[in-house]
C-alpha cells in the first residue's frame, strides 16, 4: 500500500514538472514570437525616443539577444536559486511583488472556498430533507442560472449596490481581511451553483442504497441517516473535484481583483500584461501554474485514496421535454450567431446628438454614450463572441478526434511519457492560457481564438483517448476484432458513434466557459480590441453609465447569461440522456 502510494506521488511530481516546464516554455516561446519587442518597449518606457543603438544595448543588457533556450535555461537556473530578476516596469524585485500580492489572492480564494462549503452543505441537506419536489426544482434552476452568470457582472452589481448606493463597503485601499469577503462571495457563487446539485444528487443516490433501507428498518431517522451515513459518503466523492475548483478560483481571481481594486496576484497579472513586463509575466505564469497544479495533485491524491469516484444520480425526464430542452436553446444560440444580419443600424456609427436615447422605432434598445444603437451592437457582439466560440469548438472537434484516437492505447502502445504530458498540460485552465497568449501577442480576436483552442483541444484529446480506451474493452468491440475488422473500421464505425454524445456535451459546457472567459477578459480591457464589437466591452461601457442609464448594462449581460445558459442546458440534457 505504502509502496503504491509512493509510486503514485512520484508520478504526480513528474507530471508537475512537465506542467511547469510546458507552461513556462510556452510563455518564453510566445514572448519571442510576439510582434512587440520587450527591449524596445522597455527602452521607450525609460528613454522615450530611443535610438537603435540604445535599444540594442538594452537588449544585450537584459539578455534578450541570447537564443531562446539559453534565455529559458538561465531563467530556470535563477529560479532554482530564488532569483527571478527585476520588473521592467517599476524596477521592483519580482519575488517581493509576488510575495506581497499572492497571499491576498490566497485569502480571497480561501474565503470563497469556505463560503462555498457552508452554503453547499446547508442548501443540499435542507433540500434533501424537504418532502416537496418544488423547492428542489427551484434550487436546481437557481444553480443553473448561477453557473451562467459571469462573476465579473456579479462583482459589478455588488459594487454598485453596496459601495455606490449604500456606501457600505469601500472600493479603494482594500487591504484588510474584511474587504476580501466581497470578492470571495462573487467568486464563490459559481462553485456553489455547480456543486450544490451534484451533492443533492449524490445524497439522493445514497438514500436509495441497500444499506439505507436496512437502516430505516432498524428505526433510524432520516436526519440521523443524513448526518451519519449519506452525507459523509456523498461528500467524499465530491472532494477531489472541489479541490480542483480551488485552482480554477485562483485563475478567476484575475478578473475579480481588478474590479475590486485589490492588489492581489490577479491584479498584478493584469497590470504587467498590459505593460509587457517580461520578467513579471514569466514569474506570474510560473506561480499560477504551480498553484493550480498543486491543487490538481491534491485532488488526484484524494481521489486515489478514495479508490473510486461516486457517480451521481440523474433525474429522468420525458423525451418530449428533453428534446424541447435541447431544441429551444439551440435556436437561441443560432439567433445570436446570425442575428447581425437583422441589425437595424451600423453598430460602429456614433451620433452624439442621440446619446442615451430612449428606446424607439429606430433604436429599439436605445443608444449608448456615443449614440450607437445598442440592439445592433448586441447582435454584432453575438456574431463576434459566438464566432470565436463556435470556430474554436469546430477546430477542437476536428483535430481533437483525430489526435485523441490516434494517440489512444487502441492504436499506440502504452506510453507513460505521452500520458504524463497530456495530464500535465490539461491541468492548466483556459484563463491561464489567455494570460500567456495575451501577454505575448497582445489582445485581439485571433489571440483569444488561438488561446482558447489550444486550451480546450488538449482537454478534448484527453477525453477522446480515455473514452476510446474504455470502449476498446467492451464486448461489441471484441466481437468486431474477432470478425477481422480493421482498427480504422472499428474506430469510425463502432467506437466514434458511441462517443458523439459525450463529445458534444463536453463542447457545449466548454462553449459556456469560453463565453465567460472572453467577456470577462474583455471587461477588464484585455479583450478583442477597440474596433471589435463584443459583449464584454459593451458591459464595460455600460458600467460607466450606471448612474445615467442603469438599465443599459442589462442588455449585454442578458445576452451573455442567456447564451451561456443555453449551452449549459444542452450539455446537461445530453449528460442526462447518456446516463439513462
C-alpha positions in Angstrom: 0.0 0.0 0.0 2.7 2.5 1.0 4.8 1.5 -1.9 2.0 2.1 -4.3 1.3 5.4 -2.8 5.0 6.5 -3.1 4.9 5.5 -6.8 1.7 7.4 -7.3 3.1 10.5 -5.6 6.3 10.2 -7.6 4.3 10.1 -10.9 2.3 13.2 -9.9 5.5 15.0 -9.1 6.8 14.2 -12.6 3.6 15.5 -14.1 4.0 18.6 -12.0 7.5 19.2 -13.5 6.0 18.6 -17.0 3.3 21.1 -16.3 5.7 23.8 -15.2 8.1 23.2 -18.0 5.4 23.3 -20.6 3.7 26.4 -19.4 6.9 28.4 -18.7 8.5 27.3 -22.0 5.3 28.3 -23.8 5.5 31.7 -22.2 9.1 32.2 -23.4 8.2 31.0 -26.9 5.2 33.3 -27.3 7.1 36.3 -26.0 9.8 35.6 -28.6 7.2 35.3 -31.4 5.4 38.5 -30.2 5.4 41.4 -32.5 6.3 43.7 -29.6 10.0 43.6 -28.8 10.4 43.7 -25.0 13.7 45.5 -25.3 12.1 48.2 -27.5 9.1 48.5 -25.2 11.5 48.9 -22.2 13.6 51.5 -24.0 10.6 53.6 -25.0 9.3 53.5 -21.4 12.7 54.5 -19.9 14.1 56.8 -22.6 11.1 58.0 -24.6 12.5 58.1 -28.1 15.5 55.7 -28.1 17.9 55.1 -31.0 18.7 51.8 -32.5 22.0 51.6 -30.7 20.3 52.3 -27.3 17.7 49.6 -28.0 20.4 47.1 -28.9 22.4 48.0 -25.8 19.4 47.4 -23.6 18.7 44.1 -25.4 22.2 42.9 -24.6 22.0 44.2 -21.1 18.7 42.3 -20.4 19.9 39.1 -22.2 17.3 39.3 -24.9 19.9 38.8 -27.6 20.6 35.2 -26.5 18.9 32.2 -28.1 15.5 31.2 -26.7 16.8 28.0 -25.0 19.7 29.9 -23.4 17.3 32.5 -22.0 15.0 29.8 -20.7 17.9 27.9 -19.2 19.2 30.9 -17.4 15.7 31.7 -16.1 15.3 28.2 -14.8 18.7 28.3 -13.2 17.9 31.7 -11.5 14.6 30.3 -10.4 16.3 27.4 -8.6 18.4 30.0 -6.8 15.3 32.0 -5.9 16.2 34.8 -8.2 13.6 36.0 -10.7 15.1 39.3 -11.7 13.7 42.8 -11.6 10.5 44.2 -13.1 11.0 46.2 -16.2 8.0 48.4 -15.4 8.8 49.6 -11.9 12.2 48.2 -11.1 10.9 46.2 -8.1 12.2 42.8 -7.2 9.9 40.2 -8.8 10.0 37.9 -5.7 9.0 40.8 -3.5 6.0 41.8 -5.6 4.7 38.3 -5.9 5.3 37.5 -2.2 3.2 40.6 -1.4 0.4 40.0 -3.8 0.0 36.2 -3.7 -1.2 35.9 0.0 -4.0 38.4 -0.8 -5.3 36.1 -3.6 -5.0 33.1 -1.4 -7.0 34.8 1.3 -9.8 35.6 -1.2 -9.8 32.0 -2.6 -9.8 30.6 1.0 -12.8 32.7 2.0 -14.6 31.8 -1.3 -14.0 28.1 -0.5 -15.3 28.4 3.0 -18.4 30.2 1.7 -19.0 27.5 -0.9 -18.7 24.6 1.5 -21.0 26.2 4.1 -23.7 27.1 1.5 -23.5 23.8 -0.4 -23.8 21.7 2.7 -26.7 23.7 4.2 -28.8 24.0 1.0 -28.2 20.4 -0.1 -29.1 18.9 3.3 -32.2 21.1 3.7 -33.4 20.3 0.1 -32.8 16.6 0.8 -34.9 16.6 4.0 -37.8 18.5 2.4 -40.6 16.2 1.3 -41.7 18.5 -1.6 -40.3 18.5 -5.1 -40.9 22.1 -5.9 -38.2 23.6 -3.6 -35.7 21.1 -5.0 -36.5 22.0 -8.6 -36.3 25.7 -7.7 -32.8 25.2 -6.2 -31.6 23.3 -9.3 -33.0 26.1 -11.5 -31.2 28.8 -9.5 -28.0 26.8 -9.7 -28.2 26.6 -13.5 -28.6 30.4 -13.5 -25.7 30.7 -11.1 -23.2 28.9 -13.3 -24.4 31.0 -16.3 -24.0 34.5 -14.7 -20.5 35.9 -15.2 -18.6 36.5 -11.9 -17.5 40.0 -13.1 -21.1 41.0 -13.6 -22.0 39.9 -10.0 -19.0 41.9 -8.8 -20.2 45.0 -10.8 -23.7 44.8 -9.4 -22.3 44.1 -5.9 -20.1 47.2 -6.0 -22.9 49.4 -7.5 -25.3 48.5 -4.7 -23.2 48.1 -1.6 -20.4 50.7 -2.5 -22.1 53.3 -4.6 -25.8 53.3 -3.5 -25.5 52.1 0.2 -21.8 53.1 0.9 -21.4 50.0 3.0 -18.0 49.0 1.5 -15.0 50.8 0.1 -13.7 50.4 -3.4 -10.3 51.8 -2.7 -7.5 50.8 -0.4 -8.8 47.3 0.1 -6.1 45.8 2.3 -7.9 44.3 5.3 -9.2 40.8 5.6 -12.7 42.1 5.9 -12.5 43.7 2.4 -11.8 40.2 0.9 -15.3 39.0 1.8 -16.9 40.8 -1.1 -14.8 39.3 -3.9 -14.9 35.9 -2.2 -18.7 35.9 -2.4 -18.6 36.8 -6.1 -16.1 34.1 -6.9 -17.9 31.5 -4.7 -21.3 31.9 -6.5 -20.2 29.8 -9.5 -18.7 27.0 -7.4 -21.7 26.9 -5.1 -24.1 26.7 -8.1 -22.1 24.0 -9.7 -21.6 21.7 -6.7 -24.9 22.1 -4.9 -26.9 20.0 -7.5 -24.1 17.4 -7.5 -24.3 17.0 -3.7 -28.1 16.8 -3.9 -27.9 14.1 -6.5 -25.3 12.2 -4.5 -27.4 12.3 -1.4 -30.4 11.0 -3.3 -28.3 8.2 -4.7 -27.1 7.2 -1.2 -30.6 7.2 0.1 -31.6 4.5 -2.4 -28.8 2.1 -1.5 -29.5 -1.2 0.2 -27.9 -0.2 3.5 -30.3 2.8 3.7 -33.3 0.5 3.5 -31.8 -1.7 6.2 -31.1 1.3 8.4 -34.7 2.5 8.1 -36.0 -0.9 9.1 -33.9 -0.6 12.2 -35.8 2.7 13.0 -33.1 5.2 12.2 -34.5 8.7 11.3 -33.7 10.4 8.0 -31.8 13.2 9.9 -29.5 10.6 11.6 -29.0 8.7 8.3 -28.2 12.0 6.6 -25.6 13.1 9.1 -24.0 9.7 9.9 -24.2 7.9 6.6 -25.5 9.7 3.5 -23.5 13.0 3.8 -20.1 11.5 4.6 -20.3 9.1 1.6 -21.7 11.7 -0.8 -19.3 14.5 0.2 -16.3 12.3 -0.1 -16.9 11.6 -3.7 -17.0 15.4 -4.5 -13.9 16.4 -2.6 -11.4 15.8 -5.5 -13.4 17.9 -7.9 -13.8 20.6 -5.3 -10.1 20.7 -4.8 -9.6 21.2 -8.5 -12.1 24.1 -8.4 -9.9 25.9 -5.9 -7.2 26.0 -8.6 -9.8 27.5 -11.1 -10.8 30.1 -8.5 -7.2 31.3 -8.4 -7.3 31.9 -12.2 -10.8 33.6 -11.9 -9.5 35.9 -9.3 -7.6 37.7 -12.1 -10.8 39.5 -13.2 -12.5 39.9 -9.8 -9.4 41.6 -8.1 -9.3 44.1 -10.9 -12.9 45.1 -10.3 -12.5 45.4 -6.5 -9.1 47.1 -6.9 -7.4 44.6 -4.6 -3.6 44.5 -5.1 -3.6 40.7 -5.3 -2.0 38.3 -7.7 -4.6 38.7 -10.4 -4.5 42.5 -10.2 -0.7 42.2 -10.6 -1.0 39.9 -13.7 -3.4 42.4 -15.5 -1.1 45.4 -14.9 2.1 43.6 -16.1 0.4 42.0 -19.1 -0.6 45.5 -20.2 3.0 46.7 -19.7 4.5 43.7 -21.4 6.8 43.3 -18.4 8.6 40.1 -19.4 10.2 39.0 -16.1 7.0 39.6 -14.2 4.9 37.7 -16.8 7.2 34.7 -16.7 7.2 34.6 -12.9 3.4 35.1 -12.7 2.7 32.3 -15.2 5.0 30.0 -13.2 3.4 30.6 -9.8 -0.1 30.5 -11.3 0.6 27.2 -13.0 2.3 25.9 -9.8 -0.7 26.8 -7.6 -3.2 25.2 -10.0 -1.1 22.1 -10.5 -0.7 21.6 -6.7 -4.5 21.8 -6.3 -4.9 19.2 -9.0 -2.3 16.9 -7.4 -4.1 17.2 -4.1 -7.4 16.3 -5.8 -5.8 13.3 -7.5 -4.3 12.1 -4.3 -7.6 12.3 -2.5 -9.2 10.5 -5.5 -6.6 7.8 -5.3 -7.2 7.4 -1.6 -10.9 7.1 -2.0 -10.4 4.5 -4.7 -13.3 5.4 -6.8 -15.4 8.4 -7.7 -19.0 8.0 -6.8 -21.5 8.7 -9.6 -24.4 11.0 -9.2 -28.0 10.2 -9.8 -29.7 11.7 -12.9 -33.3 12.7 -12.8 -35.3 11.2 -15.7 -37.5 13.4 -17.8 -39.8 12.7 -20.6 -38.4 12.5 -24.1 -40.5 15.4 -25.3 -39.3 17.7 -22.6 -35.7 16.6 -23.2 -35.9 17.4 -26.9 -37.5 20.8 -26.2 -34.7 21.5 -23.7 -32.2 20.9 -26.5 -34.0 22.4 -29.5 -35.1 25.7 -28.0 -31.6 26.6 -26.6 -30.1 25.6 -30.0 -32.5 28.1 -31.7 -31.4 30.8 -29.3 -27.7 30.2 -30.0 -28.4 30.2 -33.7 -30.2 33.5 -33.4 -27.3 35.2 -31.5 -24.9 33.8 -34.1 -26.7 35.1 -37.2 -28.6 37.9 -35.6 -26.2 40.6 -37.0 -28.0 40.0 -40.4 -31.1 41.6 -38.9 -29.3 44.6 -37.2 -31.3 47.8 -37.8 -28.2 50.1 -37.7 -24.4 50.2 -38.1 -23.0 49.1 -34.7 -20.0 51.4 -35.1 -21.9 54.5 -36.2 -21.9 57.1 -33.5 -24.2 60.2 -33.1 -23.6 62.3 -30.1 -26.9 64.1 -30.6 -28.6 60.8 -29.9 -26.5 59.7 -26.9 -28.5 57.8 -24.2 -31.6 57.9 -26.4 -34.7 56.1 -25.1 -36.0 53.0 -27.0 -37.7 53.9 -30.2 -38.5 52.5 -33.6 -35.1 53.5 -34.9 -33.3 52.3 -31.8 -35.3 49.5 -30.2 -33.0 49.2 -27.2 -31.9 52.9 -27.2 -28.3 54.2 -27.6 -25.1 54.2 -25.6 -22.8 57.1 -24.5 -21.7 57.6 -28.1 -25.1 57.4 -29.7 -24.6 53.9 -31.1 -27.5 51.5 -31.5 -27.5 49.1 -28.5 -29.5 46.4 -30.3 -27.2 46.4 -33.3 -24.2 46.1 -31.1 -25.8 43.2 -29.2 -26.4 41.4 -32.4 -22.9 42.0 -33.8 -21.4 41.2 -30.5 -23.1 37.8 -30.7 -21.5 37.2 -34.1 -18.1 38.1 -32.7 -18.3 36.2 -29.4 -20.0 33.1 -30.7 -17.9 33.2 -33.8 -14.8 32.7 -31.7 -16.5 30.2 -29.5 -18.0 28.0 -32.3 -15.0 28.4 -34.5 -12.7 27.2 -31.7 -15.1 24.4 -30.9 -15.1 23.2 -34.5 -11.3 23.1 -34.6 -11.3 21.3 -31.3 -13.8 18.7 -32.6 -12.0 18.0 -35.9 -8.4 17.9 -34.6 -9.2 16.5 -31.2 -10.9 13.4 -32.5 -8.1 12.6 -34.9 -5.3 13.2 -32.4 -7.2 11.6 -29.5 -8.0 8.3 -31.3 -4.5 8.1 -32.9 -2.8 8.5 -29.6 -5.1 6.1 -27.7 -3.9 2.8 -26.5 -6.1 1.1 -29.1 -3.7 2.4 -31.8 -0.4 3.1 -29.9 1.2 1.2 -27.2 1.0 2.5 -23.7 3.4 5.4 -23.3 4.0 6.9 -19.9 5.6 10.0 -21.4 2.6 10.8 -23.5 0.2 10.1 -20.7 2.2 12.3 -18.3 2.5 15.1 -20.8 -1.3 15.2 -21.6 -2.2 15.0 -17.9 0.2 17.9 -17.2 -0.9 20.3 -19.9 -4.6 19.7 -19.3 -4.2 20.7 -15.6 -3.9 24.4 -16.6 -7.2 26.2 -17.0 -8.1 28.3 -20.1 -7.7 31.6 -18.3 -4.0 30.8 -17.7 -3.5 30.2 -21.4 -5.3 33.5 -22.2 -2.9 35.3 -19.9 0.1 33.8 -21.5 -1.0 34.5 -25.1 -2.3 38.0 -24.4 1.0 38.8 -22.6 2.9 37.8 -25.7 0.7 38.8 -28.6 -1.5 41.4 -27.1 -5.3 41.4 -27.0 -7.3 40.6 -30.1 -9.8 38.1 -31.6 -7.0 35.9 -33.2 -5.1 35.7 -29.9 -8.2 34.8 -28.0 -9.2 32.2 -30.5 -5.8 30.5 -30.5 -5.5 30.6 -26.7 -8.9 29.0 -26.1 -8.5 26.5 -28.9 -5.1 25.3 -27.5 -6.5 25.0 -24.0 -9.7 23.1 -24.8 -8.2 20.9 -27.6 -5.8 19.4 -25.0 -8.7 18.6 -22.7 -10.7 17.2 -25.6 -7.8 14.9 -26.7 -7.6 13.6 -23.1 -11.3 12.9 -23.2 -11.3 11.1 -26.5 -8.2 9.0 -25.5 -9.8 8.0 -22.2 -13.2 7.1 -23.7 -11.7 5.3 -26.7 -9.7 3.1 -24.3 -12.8 2.3 -22.3 -14.8 1.4 -25.4 -12.0 -0.9 -26.6 -12.6 -3.2 -23.6 -16.3 -3.7 -24.3 -17.9 -6.8 -25.8 -19.1 -5.3 -29.1 -15.5 -4.2 -29.9 -14.2 -7.6 -29.1 -16.7 -9.2 -31.4 -15.6 -6.7 -34.2 -12.0 -7.6 -33.7 -12.8 -11.3 -33.7 -14.6 -10.9 -37.0 -11.5 -9.4 -38.6 -12.5 -5.7 -38.7 -9.6 -3.3 -39.1 -8.7 -0.7 -36.5 -9.8 2.1 -38.8 -13.2 0.5 -39.2 -13.6 -0.2 -35.5 -12.7 3.5 -34.7 -15.1 5.0 -37.3 -18.0 2.6 -37.4 -18.1 1.3 -33.9 -16.4 3.5 -31.3 -16.9 7.0 -32.7 -20.7 6.9 -32.8 -20.8 5.9 -29.2 -18.6 8.9 -28.2 -20.7 11.6 -30.0 -23.0 12.4 -27.1 -20.0 12.7 -24.7 -18.1 14.9 -27.2 -21.0 17.2 -27.8 -21.6 17.5 -24.1 -18.0 18.5 -23.5 -18.1 21.0 -26.3 -21.3 22.6 -25.0 -20.1 23.0 -21.5 -16.7 24.3 -22.9 -18.6 26.9 -25.0 -20.3 28.2 -21.9 -16.9 28.6 -20.2 -15.4 30.2 -23.3 -18.1 32.9 -23.4 -17.5 33.7 -19.7 -13.7 33.9 -20.3 -14.0 36.1 -23.4 -16.4 38.5 -21.9 -14.5 38.6 -18.6 -11.2 39.5 -20.2 -12.8 42.0 -22.5 -14.5 43.6 -19.5 -11.1 44.3 -17.9 -9.6 45.7 -21.1 -7.8 42.5 -22.3 -10.4 41.5 -24.8 -10.8 41.6 -28.6 -9.6 45.2 -29.4 -11.1 48.6 -29.7 -12.5 48.2 -33.2 -14.4 45.0 -32.4 -17.9 44.8 -31.0 -18.3 42.3 -28.3 -20.4 41.8 -25.2 -17.6 42.2 -22.7 -16.7 45.7 -24.0 -20.4 46.7 -24.0 -20.7 45.7 -20.3 -17.6 47.7 -19.6 -19.0 50.8 -21.4 -22.4 50.3 -19.6 -20.7 50.1 -16.3 -19.6 53.7 -16.7 -23.2 54.8 -17.3 -24.8 53.0 -14.3 -25.9 56.3 -12.8 -27.4 57.8 -16.0 -28.7 54.6 -17.6 -28.7 51.8 -15.1 -30.7 49.5 -17.4 -28.2 49.7 -20.3 -26.0 47.1 -18.8 -28.8 44.6 -18.7 -28.8 44.1 -22.5 -25.3 42.8 -23.0 -25.2 40.9 -19.7 -28.6 39.4 -20.6 -27.1 38.1 -23.9 -24.2 36.6 -22.0 -26.3 34.9 -19.4 -28.8 33.6 -22.0 -26.2 32.2 -24.4 -24.2 30.6 -21.5 -27.4 29.2 -20.0 -28.4 27.7 -23.4 -25.0 25.9 -23.7 -25.2 24.7 -20.1 -28.8 23.3 -20.6 -27.9 21.5 -23.7 -24.8 20.0 -22.1 -26.8 18.9 -19.0 -29.5 17.3 -21.1 -27.0 15.3 -23.1 -25.5 14.2 -19.8 -28.9 13.0 -18.6 -29.6 11.3 -21.9 -26.4 9.4 -21.7 -26.9 8.4 -18.1 -30.4 7.0 -18.9 
